[in-house]
């Protein structure tokens, strides 16, 4: 009844699922995220796309698939990940959940480690164009729900 996702190069800490099941048991119509921390893969240089090296030194609220847990019912309410978005389907899904007014909470402890290396898909130039496409889709849905035609 609960769905959780793990990207191929991320790591879950041992209590992740237990802590998120507790959060979703208390609020089953919500979405649960966790805190996460980046770590540099041994033997890798920090990729140019990564930006701020200080992000390796602190925990962040992780709004990415590896940090997500959700009930099957809530996931189906939002709908599936957009199959035409290979880099930003999670951003699109989060935007749709927000637009539906679904409550989102973050378990306030580090439960996911995100591996950083040269082959991360985040460094793919397509990621940026898909982020813009995701924002365009979200704006169109807002216009449509506000009575506009959604095509401007």
DRENTORKOL-3810 file (N, C-alpha, C; in nm, 4 decimals):
REM DRENTORKOL-3810
@n.u->0.0806; n.v->-0.1217; n.w->0.0000; ca.u->0.0000; ca.v->0.0000; ca.w->0.0000; c.u->0.0844; c.v->0.1274; c.w->0.0000
@n.u->0.2140; n.v->0.1138; n.w->0.0260; ca.u->0.3032; ca.v->0.2301; ca.w->0.0251; c.u->0.4082; c.v->0.2106; c.w->-0.0824
@n.u->0.4288; n.v->0.3151; n.w->-0.1621; ca.u->0.5278; ca.v->0.3122; ca.w->-0.2693; c.u->0.6483; c.v->0.3957; c.w->-0.2301
@n.u->0.7659; n.v->0.3448; n.w->-0.2612; ca.u->0.8908; ca.v->0.4175; ca.w->-0.2386; c.u->0.9822; c.v->0.3858; c.w->-0.3567
@n.u->1.0663; n.v->0.4802; n.w->-0.3914; ca.u->1.1501; ca.v->0.4686; ca.w->-0.5105; c.u->1.2964; c.v->0.4874; c.w->-0.4714
@n.u->1.3845; n.v->0.4135; n.w->-0.5385; ca.u->1.5274; ca.v->0.4257; ca.w->-0.5119; c.u->1.6013; c.v->0.4409; c.w->-0.6445
@n.u->1.6619; n.v->0.5573; n.w->-0.6667; ca.u->1.7445; ca.v->0.5766; ca.w->-0.7860; c.u->1.8657; c.v->0.4852; c.w->-0.7776
@n.u->1.9141; n.v->0.4408; n.w->-0.8926; ca.u->2.0171; ca.v->0.3384; ca.w->-0.8990; c.u->2.1474; c.v->0.3767; c.w->-0.8294
@n.u->2.1763; n.v->0.5055; n.w->-0.8132; ca.u->2.3034; ca.v->0.5428; ca.w->-0.7519; c.u->2.2880; c.v->0.6089; c.w->-0.6147
@n.u->2.1689; n.v->0.6048; n.w->-0.5571; ca.u->2.1467; ca.v->0.6593; ca.w->-0.4236; c.u->2.1443; c.v->0.5471; c.w->-0.3197
@n.u->2.1509; n.v->0.5847; n.w->-0.1933; ca.u->2.1498; ca.v->0.4881; ca.w->-0.0834; c.u->2.0426; c.v->0.5253; c.w->0.0174
@n.u->1.9664; n.v->0.4261; n.w->0.0624; ca.u->1.8724; ca.v->0.4463; ca.w->0.1729; c.u->1.9419; c.v->0.4070; c.w->0.3018
@n.u->1.9232; n.v->0.4846; n.w->0.4069; ca.u->1.9709; ca.v->0.4445; ca.w->0.5385; c.u->1.8715; c.v->0.3445; c.w->0.5972
@n.u->1.9154; n.v->0.2596; n.w->0.6904; ca.u->1.8326; ca.v->0.1467; ca.w->0.7354; c.u->1.6930; c.v->0.1814; c.w->0.7883
@n.u->1.6745; n.v->0.2966; n.w->0.8490; ca.u->1.5436; ca.v->0.3269; ca.w->0.9084; c.u->1.4515; c.v->0.4072; c.w->0.8160
@n.u->1.4908; n.v->0.4282; n.w->0.6910; ca.u->1.4111; ca.v->0.5130; ca.w->0.6018; c.u->1.2665; c.v->0.4654; c.w->0.5878
@n.u->1.2479; n.v->0.3432; n.w->0.5490; ca.u->1.1119; ca.v->0.2938; ca.w->0.5242; c.u->1.0289; c.v->0.2958; c.w->0.6528
@n.u->1.0863; n.v->0.2510; n.w->0.7631; ca.u->1.0128; ca.v->0.2501; ca.w->0.8905; c.u->0.9663; c.v->0.3900; c.w->0.9275
@n.u->1.0560; n.v->0.4882; n.w->0.9159; ca.u->1.0208; ca.v->0.6257; ca.w->0.9544; c.u->0.9131; c.v->0.6838; c.w->0.8614
@n.u->0.9189; n.v->0.6511; n.w->0.7339; ca.u->0.8184; ca.v->0.7045; ca.w->0.6434; c.u->0.6856; c.v->0.6311; c.w->0.6562
@n.u->0.6881; n.v->0.5030; n.w->0.6869; ca.u->0.5623; ca.v->0.4327; ca.w->0.7146; c.u->0.4950; c.v->0.4956; c.w->0.8357
@n.u->0.5722; n.v->0.5294; n.w->0.9383; ca.u->0.5155; ca.v->0.5977; ca.w->1.0554; c.u->0.4503; c.v->0.7302; c.w->1.0154
@n.u->0.5197; n.v->0.8083; n.w->0.9314; ca.u->0.4663; ca.v->0.9382; ca.w->0.8881; c.u->0.3378; c.v->0.9203; c.w->0.8071
@n.u->0.3359; n.v->0.8219; n.w->0.7188; ca.u->0.2180; ca.v->0.8007; ca.w->0.6350; c.u->0.1042; c.v->0.7341; c.w->0.7113
@n.u->0.1347; n.v->0.6595; n.w->0.8142; ca.u->0.0302; ca.v->0.6034; ca.w->0.9001; c.u->-0.0421; c.v->0.7157; c.w->0.9739
@n.u->0.0337; n.v->0.8160; n.w->1.0171; ca.u->-0.0248; ca.v->0.9304; ca.w->1.0864; c.u->-0.1022; c.v->1.0218; c.w->0.9918
@n.u->-0.0618; n.v->1.0260; n.w->0.8647; ca.u->-0.1261; ca.v->1.1138; ca.w->0.7670; c.u->-0.1276; c.v->1.0450; c.w->0.6301
@n.u->-0.2188; n.v->0.9486; n.w->0.6108; ca.u->-0.2152; ca.v->0.8637; ca.w->0.4909; c.u->-0.2434; c.v->0.9340; c.w->0.3582
@n.u->-0.3038; n.v->1.0514; n.w->0.3602; ca.u->-0.3329; ca.v->1.1218; ca.w->0.2353; c.u->-0.2243; c.v->1.2233; c.w->0.2001
@n.u->-0.1090; n.v->1.2098; n.w->0.2628; ca.u->0.0003; ca.v->1.3036; ca.w->0.2396; c.u->0.1134; c.v->1.2356; c.w->0.1629
@n.u->0.2175; n.v->1.3126; n.w->0.1391; ca.u->0.3397; ca.v->1.2639; ca.w->0.0765; c.u->0.4516; c.v->1.2819; c.w->0.1780
@n.u->0.5352; n.v->1.1818; n.w->0.1931; ca.u->0.6463; ca.v->1.1891; ca.w->0.2874; c.u->0.7788; c.v->1.1936; c.w->0.2126
@n.u->0.8617; n.v->1.2903; n.w->0.2496; ca.u->0.9989; ca.v->1.3002; ca.w->0.1999; c.u->1.0933; c.v->1.2890; c.w->0.3187
@n.u->1.2226; n.v->1.2787; n.w->0.2912; ca.u->1.3229; ca.v->1.2714; ca.w->0.3973; c.u->1.4302; c.v->1.3766; c.w->0.3729
@n.u->1.5179; n.v->1.3901; n.w->0.4680; ca.u->1.6391; ca.v->1.4694; ca.w->0.4494; c.u->1.7386; c.v->1.3832; c.w->0.3729
@n.u->1.8258; n.v->1.4477; n.w->0.2983; ca.u->1.9274; ca.v->1.3746; ca.w->0.2230; c.u->2.0591; c.v->1.4510; c.w->0.2286
@n.u->2.1643; n.v->1.3832; n.w->0.1865; ca.u->2.2957; ca.v->1.4466; ca.w->0.1781; c.u->2.3688; c.v->1.3893; c.w->0.0577
@n.u->2.4306; n.v->1.4802; n.w->-0.0188; ca.u->2.5136; ca.v->1.4389; ca.w->-0.1314; c.u->2.6452; c.v->1.3813; c.w->-0.0792
@n.u->2.7010; n.v->1.2868; n.w->-0.1545; ca.u->2.8375; ca.v->1.2423; ca.w->-0.1274; c.u->2.9066; c.v->1.2143; c.w->-0.2596
@n.u->3.0334; n.v->1.2484; n.w->-0.2647; ca.u->3.1119; ca.v->1.2316; ca.w->-0.3865; c.u->3.1577; c.v->1.0869; c.w->-0.3963
@n.u->3.1294; n.v->1.0252; n.w->-0.5107; ca.u->3.1725; ca.v->0.8871; ca.w->-0.5329; c.u->3.3240; c.v->0.8807; c.w->-0.5255
@n.u->3.3736; n.v->0.7817; n.w->-0.4542; ca.u->3.5179; ca.v->0.7655; ca.w->-0.4389; c.u->3.5850; c.v->0.7604; c.w->-0.5756
@n.u->3.6923; n.v->0.8375; n.w->-0.5901; ca.u->3.7667; ca.v->0.8410; ca.w->-0.7156; c.u->3.7113; c.v->0.9370; c.w->-0.8189
@n.u->3.6014; n.v->1.0057; n.w->-0.7884; ca.u->3.5412; ca.v->1.1001; ca.w->-0.8827; c.u->3.5763; c.v->1.2434; c.w->-0.8450
@n.u->3.5926; n.v->1.3258; n.w->-0.9471; ca.u->3.6072; ca.v->1.4693; ca.w->-0.9248; c.u->3.4668; c.v->1.5290; c.w->-0.9182
@n.u->3.4547; n.v->1.6407; n.w->-0.8505; ca.u->3.3248; ca.v->1.7077; ca.w->-0.8427; c.u->3.2860; c.v->1.7560; c.w->-0.9823
@n.u->3.1721; n.v->1.7092; n.w->-1.0358; ca.u->3.1316; ca.v->1.7498; ca.w->-1.1714; c.u->3.1047; c.v->1.8999; c.w->-1.1797
@n.u->3.1308; n.v->1.9579; n.w->-1.2955; ca.u->3.1115; ca.v->2.1021; ca.w->-1.3163; c.u->2.9673; c.v->2.1430; c.w->-1.2914
@n.u->2.8702; n.v->2.0575; n.w->-1.3240; ca.u->2.7295; ca.v->2.0921; ca.w->-1.3093; c.u->2.6863; c.v->2.1011; c.w->-1.1634
@n.u->2.7634; n.v->2.0435; n.w->-1.0715; ca.u->2.7197; ca.v->2.0338; ca.w->-0.9323; c.u->2.7044; c.v->2.1700; c.w->-0.8665
@n.u->2.7860; n.v->2.2651; n.w->-0.9025; ca.u->2.7675; ca.v->2.3995; ca.w->-0.8475; c.u->2.8421; c.v->2.4236; c.w->-0.7187
@n.u->2.7739; n.v->2.4147; n.w->-0.6066; ca.u->2.8299; ca.v->2.4543; ca.w->-0.4777; c.u->2.8862; c.v->2.3338; c.w->-0.4006
@n.u->3.0188; n.v->2.3243; n.w->-0.3860; ca.u->3.0789; ca.v->2.2116; ca.w->-0.3139; c.u->3.0328; c.v->2.2023; c.w->-0.1677
@n.u->2.9930; n.v->2.3147; n.w->-0.1083; ca.u->2.9476; ca.v->2.3124; ca.w->0.0320; c.u->2.8207; c.v->2.2293; c.w->0.0510
@n.u->2.7498; n.v->2.1992; n.w->-0.0576; ca.u->2.6318; ca.v->2.1126; ca.w->-0.0466; c.u->2.6691; c.v->1.9704; c.w->-0.0046
@n.u->2.7960; n.v->1.9337; n.w->-0.0201; ca.u->2.8417; ca.v->1.8016; ca.w->0.0251; c.u->2.8531; c.v->1.7945; c.w->0.1775
@n.u->2.8444; n.v->1.9090; n.w->0.2444; ca.u->2.8695; ca.v->1.9161; ca.w->0.3883; c.u->2.7447; c.v->1.9344; c.w->0.4730
@n.u->2.6269; n.v->1.9291; n.w->0.4127; ca.u->2.5055; ca.v->1.9520; ca.w->0.4929; c.u->2.3890; c.v->1.8699; c.w->0.4397
@n.u->2.2945; n.v->1.8472; n.w->0.5290; ca.u->2.1716; ca.v->1.7778; ca.w->0.4923; c.u->2.0757; c.v->1.8778; c.w->0.4280
@n.u->1.9938; n.v->1.8272; n.w->0.3360; ca.u->1.8931; ca.v->1.9104; ca.w->0.2714; c.u->1.7603; c.v->1.8349; c.w->0.2708
@n.u->1.6499; n.v->1.9082; n.w->0.2577; ca.u->1.5217; ca.v->1.8427; ca.w->0.2351; c.u->1.5276; c.v->1.7839; c.w->0.0949
@n.u->1.5060; n.v->1.6544; n.w->0.0845; ca.u->1.5220; ca.v->1.5865; ca.w->-0.0433; c.u->1.3899; c.v->1.5647; c.w->-0.1145
@n.u->1.3610; n.v->1.6464; n.w->-0.2144; ca.u->1.2378; ca.v->1.6324; ca.w->-0.2913; c.u->1.2658; c.v->1.5601; c.w->-0.4227
@n.u->1.3215; n.v->1.4411; n.w->-0.4110; ca.u->1.3536; ca.v->1.3599; ca.w->-0.5266; c.u->1.3010; c.v->1.2191; c.w->-0.5036
@n.u->1.2928; n.v->1.1384; n.w->-0.6076; ca.u->1.2300; ca.v->1.0069; ca.w->-0.5914; c.u->1.2884; c.v->0.9206; c.w->-0.4790
@n.u->1.4189; n.v->0.9201; n.w->-0.4592; ca.u->1.4772; ca.v->0.8345; ca.w->-0.3544; c.u->1.4328; c.v->0.8751; c.w->-0.2140
@n.u->1.3861; n.v->0.9973; n.w->-0.1984; ca.u->1.3402; ca.v->1.0459; ca.w->-0.0675; c.u->1.1887; c.v->1.0358; c.w->-0.0502
@n.u->1.1194; n.v->0.9932; n.w->-0.1526; ca.u->0.9738; ca.v->0.9918; ca.w->-0.1557; c.u->0.9151; c.v->0.8603; c.w->-0.1036
@n.u->0.8093; n.v->0.8719; n.w->-0.0273; ca.u->0.7213; ca.v->0.7591; ca.w->0.0050; c.u->0.5793; c.v->0.8141; c.w->0.0044
@n.u->0.4869; n.v->0.7342; n.w->-0.0478; ca.u->0.3492; ca.v->0.7812; ca.w->-0.0658; c.u->0.2577; c.v->0.6596; c.w->-0.0664
@n.u->0.1352; n.v->0.6769; n.w->-0.0192; ca.u->0.0410; ca.v->0.5651; ca.w->-0.0298; c.u->0.0032; c.v->0.5458; c.w->-0.1760
@n.u->-0.0313; n.v->0.4246; n.w->-0.2095; ca.u->-0.0723; ca.v->0.3926; ca.w->-0.3469; c.u->-0.1916; c.v->0.4801; c.w->-0.3869
@n.u->-0.2860; n.v->0.5006; n.w->-0.2942; ca.u->-0.4049; ca.v->0.5818; ca.w->-0.3225; c.u->-0.3655; c.v->0.7258; c.w->-0.3591
@n.u->-0.2753; n.v->0.7859; n.w->-0.2821; ca.u->-0.2338; ca.v->0.9231; ca.w->-0.3117; c.u->-0.1543; c.v->0.9289; c.w->-0.4409
@n.u->-0.0681; n.v->0.8302; n.w->-0.4645; ca.u->0.0083; ca.v->0.8272; ca.w->-0.5895; c.u->-0.0862; c.v->0.8243; c.w->-0.7092
@n.u->-0.1901; n.v->0.7411; n.w->-0.7034; ca.u->-0.2850; ca.v->0.7325; ca.w->-0.8150; c.u->-0.3664; c.v->0.8605; c.w->-0.8297
@n.u->-0.3906; n.v->0.9300; n.w->-0.7201; ca.u->-0.4607; ca.v->1.0585; ca.w->-0.7272; c.u->-0.3779; c.v->1.1598; c.w->-0.8083
@n.u->-0.2462; n.v->1.1612; n.w->-0.7856; ca.u->-0.1574; ca.v->1.2516; ca.w->-0.8605; c.u->-0.1387; c.v->1.2016; c.w->-1.0034
@n.u->-0.1296; n.v->1.0710; n.w->-1.0188; ca.u->-0.1078; ca.v->1.0109; ca.w->-1.1503; c.u->0.0355; c.v->0.9642; c.w->-1.1660
@n.u->0.0629; n.v->0.8925; n.w->-1.2741; ca.u->0.1965; ca.v->0.8372; ca.w->-1.2936; c.u->0.2984; c.v->0.9457; c.w->-1.3289
@n.u->0.4255; n.v->0.9087; n.w->-1.3216; ca.u->0.5315; ca.v->0.9971; ca.w->-1.3686; c.u->0.5140; c.v->1.0150; c.w->-1.5200
@n.u->0.5419; n.v->1.1347; n.w->-1.5683; ca.u->0.5301; ca.v->1.1641; ca.w->-1.7111; c.u->0.6389; c.v->1.0886; c.w->-1.7868
@n.u->0.5970; n.v->0.9967; n.w->-1.8720; ca.u->0.6928; ca.v->0.9121; ca.w->-1.9438; c.u->0.7709; c.v->0.9872; c.w->-2.0503
@n.u->0.7206; n.v->1.1016; n.w->-2.0953; ca.u->0.7930; ca.v->1.1775; ca.w->-2.1973; c.u->0.9025; c.v->1.2650; c.w->-2.1384
@n.u->0.9106; n.v->1.2734; n.w->-2.0059; ca.u->1.0162; ca.v->1.3496; ca.w->-1.9388; c.u->1.1167; c.v->1.2501; c.w->-1.8801
@n.u->1.2350; n.v->1.2446; n.w->-1.9361; ca.u->1.3333; ca.v->1.1477; ca.w->-1.8869; c.u->1.4171; c.v->1.2027; c.w->-1.7724
@n.u->1.4228; n.v->1.3351; n.w->-1.7583; ca.u->1.5061; ca.v->1.3970; ca.w->-1.6544; c.u->1.4248; c.v->1.4674; c.w->-1.5459
@n.u->1.3053; n.v->1.5107; n.w->-1.5741; ca.u->1.2302; ca.v->1.5952; ca.w->-1.4809; c.u->1.0925; c.v->1.5394; c.w->-1.4479
@n.u->1.0726; n.v->1.4102; n.w->-1.4653; ca.u->0.9402; ca.v->1.3533; ca.w->-1.4365; c.u->0.9043; c.v->1.3677; c.w->-1.2889
@n.u->1.0046; n.v->1.3655; n.w->-1.2015; ca.u->0.9773; ca.v->1.3831; ca.w->-1.0587; c.u->0.9340; c.v->1.5264; c.w->-1.0285
@n.u->0.9953; n.v->1.6250; n.w->-1.0930; ca.u->0.9547; ca.v->1.7644; ca.w->-1.0730; c.u->0.8113; c.v->1.7858; c.w->-1.1190
@n.u->0.7775; n.v->1.7268; n.w->-1.2322; ca.u->0.6410; ca.v->1.7364; ca.w->-1.2839; c.u->0.5423; c.v->1.6716; c.w->-1.1865
@n.u->0.5766; n.v->1.5543; n.w->-1.1343; ca.u->0.4892; ca.v->1.4847; ca.w->-1.0407; c.u->0.4689; c.v->1.5682; c.w->-0.9141
@n.u->0.5775; n.v->1.6251; n.w->-0.8610; ca.u->0.5667; ca.v->1.7102; ca.w->-0.7416; c.u->0.4792; c.v->1.8327; c.w->-0.7674
@n.u->0.4934; n.v->1.8919; n.w->-0.8858; ca.u->0.4118; ca.v->2.0093; ca.w->-0.9198; c.u->0.2644; c.v->1.9718; c.w->-0.9254
@n.u->0.2334; n.v->1.8564; n.w->-0.9838; ca.u->0.0934; ca.v->1.8129; ca.w->-0.9910; c.u->0.0377; c.v->1.7853; c.w->-0.8506
@n.u->0.1188; n.v->1.7250; n.w->-0.7644; ca.u->0.0742; ca.v->1.6986; ca.w->-0.6268; c.u->0.0454; c.v->1.8296; c.w->-0.5537
@n.u->0.1348; n.v->1.9284; n.w->-0.5691; ca.u->0.1141; ca.v->2.0592; ca.w->-0.5047; c.u->-0.0138; c.v->2.1243; c.w->-0.5559
@n.u->-0.0363; n.v->2.1157; n.w->-0.6872; ca.u->-0.1555; ca.v->2.1786; ca.w->-0.7451; c.u->-0.2840; c.v->2.1115; c.w->-0.6981
@n.u->-0.2757; n.v->1.9861; n.w->-0.6577; ca.u->-0.3919; ca.v->1.9179; ca.w->-0.6007; c.u->-0.4095; c.v->1.9494; c.w->-0.4520
@n.u->-0.3140; n.v->2.0209; n.w->-0.3935; ca.u->-0.3218; ca.v->2.0569; ca.w->-0.2523; c.u->-0.2872; c.v->1.9425; c.w->-0.1579
@n.u->-0.2133; n.v->1.8459; n.w->-0.2053; ca.u->-0.1769; ca.v->1.7318; ca.w->-0.1213; c.u->-0.0693; c.v->1.7742; c.w->-0.0219
@n.u->-0.0917; n.v->1.7425; n.w->0.1043; ca.u->0.0021; ca.v->1.7770; ca.w->0.2102; c.u->0.1335; c.v->1.7026; c.w->0.1895
@n.u->0.2414; n.v->1.7731; n.w->0.2157; ca.u->0.3750; ca.v->1.7165; ca.w->0.2003; c.u->0.4519; c.v->1.7412; c.w->0.3296
@n.u->0.5196; n.v->1.6381; n.w->0.3787; ca.u->0.6008; ca.v->1.6558; ca.w->0.4986; c.u->0.7381; c.v->1.5943; c.w->0.4762
@n.u->0.8337; n.v->1.6391; n.w->0.5559; ca.u->0.9701; ca.v->1.5876; ca.w->0.5481; c.u->1.0049; c.v->1.5261; c.w->0.6826
@n.u->1.0412; n.v->1.3979; n.w->0.6823; ca.u->1.0912; ca.v->1.3346; ca.w->0.8045; c.u->1.2217; c.v->1.4069; c.w->0.8372
@n.u->1.2333; n.v->1.4656; n.w->0.9559; ca.u->1.3459; ca.v->1.5562; ca.w->0.9842; c.u->1.4764; c.v->1.4860; c.w->1.0225
@n.u->1.5123; n.v->1.3843; n.w->0.9475; ca.u->1.6416; ca.v->1.3201; ca.w->0.9713; c.u->1.7005; c.v->1.2717; c.w->0.8399
@n.u->1.8308; n.v->1.2599; n.w->0.8379; ca.u->1.9021; ca.v->1.2139; ca.w->0.7194; c.u->1.8720; c.v->1.0664; c.w->0.6967
@n.u->1.8058; n.v->1.0348; n.w->0.5841; ca.u->1.7699; ca.v->0.8961; ca.w->0.5547; c.u->1.8074; c.v->0.8525; c.w->0.4134
@n.u->1.8587; n.v->0.9465; n.w->0.3318; ca.u->1.9004; ca.v->0.9141; ca.w->0.1953; c.u->2.0349; c.v->0.9801; c.w->0.1673
@n.u->2.1232; n.v->0.9054; n.w->0.1022; ca.u->2.2522; ca.v->0.9587; ca.w->0.0557; c.u->2.2488; c.v->0.9597; c.w->-0.0967
@n.u->2.2799; n.v->1.0742; n.w->-0.1560; ca.u->2.2771; ca.v->1.0917; ca.w->-0.3012; c.u->2.4199; c.v->1.0936; c.w->-0.3558
@n.u->2.4520; n.v->0.9952; n.w->-0.4366; ca.u->2.5863; ca.v->0.9819; ca.w->-0.4930; c.u->2.6069; c.v->1.0848; c.w->-0.6053
@n.u->2.7210; n.v->1.1523; n.w->-0.6034; ca.u->2.7571; ca.v->1.2499; ca.w->-0.7058; c.u->2.8760; c.v->1.1951; c.w->-0.7845
@n.u->2.8633; n.v->1.1937; n.w->-0.9174; ca.u->2.9714; ca.v->1.1485; ca.w->-1.0055; c.u->2.9486; c.v->1.2077; c.w->-1.1435
@n.u->3.0445; n.v->1.1898; n.w->-1.2315; ca.u->3.0368; ca.v->1.2503; ca.w->-1.3655; c.u->2.9204; c.v->1.1990; c.w->-1.4495
@n.u->2.8707; n.v->1.0812; n.w->-1.4216; ca.u->2.7647; ca.v->1.0230; ca.w->-1.5044; c.u->2.6235; c.v->1.0490; c.w->-1.4504
@n.u->2.6088; n.v->1.1319; n.w->-1.3449; ca.u->2.4750; ca.v->1.1634; ca.w->-1.2956; c.u->2.3899; c.v->1.2225; c.w->-1.4068
@n.u->2.2661; n.v->1.1787; n.w->-1.4135; ca.u->2.1743; ca.v->1.2332; ca.w->-1.5136; c.u->2.1462; c.v->1.3813; c.w->-1.4890
@n.u->2.1660; n.v->1.4294; n.w->-1.3659; ca.u->2.1435; ca.v->1.5709; ca.w->-1.3360; c.u->2.2346; c.v->1.6606; c.w->-1.4187
@n.u->2.3481; n.v->1.6080; n.w->-1.4622; ca.u->2.4405; ca.v->1.6859; ca.w->-1.5419; c.u->2.4065; c.v->1.6877; c.w->-1.6899
@n.u->2.3060; n.v->1.6138; n.w->-1.7279; ca.u->2.2650; ca.v->1.6055; ca.w->-1.8676; c.u->2.2013; c.v->1.7383; c.w->-1.9090
@n.u->2.2469; n.v->1.7999; n.w->-2.0199; ca.u->2.1876; ca.v->1.9283; ca.w->-2.0633; c.u->2.0368; c.v->1.9206; c.w->-2.0838
@n.u->1.9847; n.v->1.8024; n.w->-2.1112; ca.u->1.8400; ca.v->1.7878; ca.w->-2.1299; c.u->1.7643; c.v->1.8186; c.w->-2.0005
@n.u->1.8306; n.v->1.8022; n.w->-1.8859; ca.u->1.7664; ca.v->1.8297; ca.w->-1.7576; c.u->1.7136; c.v->1.9722; c.w->-1.7505
@n.u->1.7944; n.v->2.0678; n.w->-1.7946; ca.u->1.7539; ca.v->2.2083; ca.w->-1.7874; c.u->1.6323; c.v->2.2335; c.w->-1.8763
@n.u->1.6345; n.v->2.1829; n.w->-1.9993; ca.u->1.5201; ca.v->2.2065; ca.w->-2.0882; c.u->1.3950; c.v->2.1386; c.w->-2.0336
@n.u->1.4100; n.v->2.0216; n.w->-1.9715; ca.u->1.2925; ca.v->1.9552; ca.w->-1.9140; c.u->1.2412; c.v->2.0282; c.w->-1.7907
@n.u->1.3294; n.v->2.0923; n.w->-1.7141; ca.u->1.2821; ca.v->2.1722; ca.w->-1.6004; c.u->1.1950; c.v->2.2862; c.w->-1.6503
@n.u->1.2376; n.v->2.3523; n.w->-1.7589; ca.u->1.1555; ca.v->2.4591; ca.w->-1.8165; c.u->1.0231; c.v->2.4041; c.w->-1.8692
@n.u->1.0262; n.v->2.2886; n.w->-1.9317; ca.u->0.9031; ca.v->2.2267; ca.w->-1.9814; c.u->0.8094; c.v->2.1945; c.w->-1.8646
@n.u->0.8642; n.v->2.1481; n.w->-1.7544; ca.u->0.7842; ca.v->2.1174; ca.w->-1.6357; c.u->0.7172; c.v->2.2431; c.w->-1.5818
@n.u->0.7924; n.v->2.3545; n.w->-1.5773; ca.u->0.7340; ca.v->2.4810; ca.w->-1.5318; c.u->0.6251; c.v->2.5288; c.w->-1.6271
@n.u->0.6469; n.v->2.5116; n.w->-1.7580; ca.u->0.5460; ca.v->2.5509; ca.w->-1.8564; c.u->0.4176; c.v->2.4709; c.w->-1.8367
@n.u->0.4317; n.v->2.3402; n.w->-1.8151; ca.u->0.3139; ca.v->2.2552; ca.w->-1.7935; c.u->0.2391; c.v->2.2948; c.w->-1.6662
@n.u->0.3141; n.v->2.3232; n.w->-1.5606; ca.u->0.2502; ca.v->2.3622; ca.w->-1.4343; c.u->0.1742; c.v->2.4933; c.w->-1.4516
@n.u->0.2339; n.v->2.5889; n.w->-1.5223; ca.u->0.1661; ca.v->2.7166; ca.w->-1.5464; c.u->0.0404; c.v->2.6960; c.w->-1.6306
@n.u->0.0472; n.v->2.6101; n.w->-1.7303; ca.u->-0.0700; ca.v->2.5825; ca.w->-1.8143; c.u->-0.1812; c.v->2.5190; c.w->-1.7316
@n.u->-0.1467; n.v->2.4271; n.w->-1.6420; ca.u->-0.2501; ca.v->2.3655; ca.w->-1.5558; c.u->-0.3134; c.v->2.4698; c.w->-1.4644
@n.u->-0.2318; n.v->2.5632; n.w->-1.4116; ca.u->-0.2864; ca.v->2.6690; ca.w->-1.3255; c.u->-0.3828; c.v->2.7572; c.w->-1.4043
@n.u->-0.3427; n.v->2.7954; n.w->-1.5249; ca.u->-0.4315; ca.v->2.8789; ca.w->-1.6075; c.u->-0.5612; c.v->2.8051; c.w->-1.6379
@n.u->-0.5490; n.v->2.6781; n.w->-1.6712; ca.u->-0.6677; ca.v->2.5985; ca.w->-1.7055; c.u->-0.7612; c.v->2.5865; c.w->-1.5852
@n.u->-0.7049; n.v->2.5638; n.w->-1.4655; ca.u->-0.7897; ca.v->2.5510; ca.w->-1.3464; c.u->-0.8501; c.v->2.6847; c.w->-1.3054
@n.u->-0.7868; n.v->2.7949; n.w->-1.3500; ca.u->-0.8388; ca.v->2.9287; ca.w->-1.3190; c.u->-0.9374; c.v->2.9765; c.w->-1.4256
@n.u->-0.9657; n.v->2.8906; n.w->-1.5239; ca.u->-1.0639; ca.v->2.9265; ca.w->-1.6261; c.u->-1.0050; c.v->2.9729; c.w->-1.7563
@n.u->-0.8694; n.v->2.9775; n.w->-1.7668; ca.u->-0.8060; ca.v->3.0142; ca.w->-1.8930; c.u->-0.8019; c.v->2.8940; c.w->-1.9842
@n.u->-0.7535; n.v->2.9149; n.w->-2.1055; ca.u->-0.7501; ca.v->2.8035; ca.w->-2.1994; c.u->-0.6254; c.v->2.7170; c.w->-2.1850
@n.u->-0.5245; n.v->2.7629; n.w->-2.1075; ca.u->-0.4062; ca.v->2.6822; ca.w->-2.0834; c.u->-0.3104; c.v->2.6755; c.w->-2.2001
@n.u->-0.3407; n.v->2.7451; n.w->-2.3103; ca.u->-0.2550; ca.v->2.7381; ca.w->-2.4280; c.u->-0.1747; c.v->2.8640; c.w->-2.4534
@n.u->-0.1851; n.v->2.9625; n.w->-2.3697; ca.u->-0.1092; ca.v->3.0862; ca.w->-2.3923; c.u->0.0288; c.v->3.0756; c.w->-2.3382
END
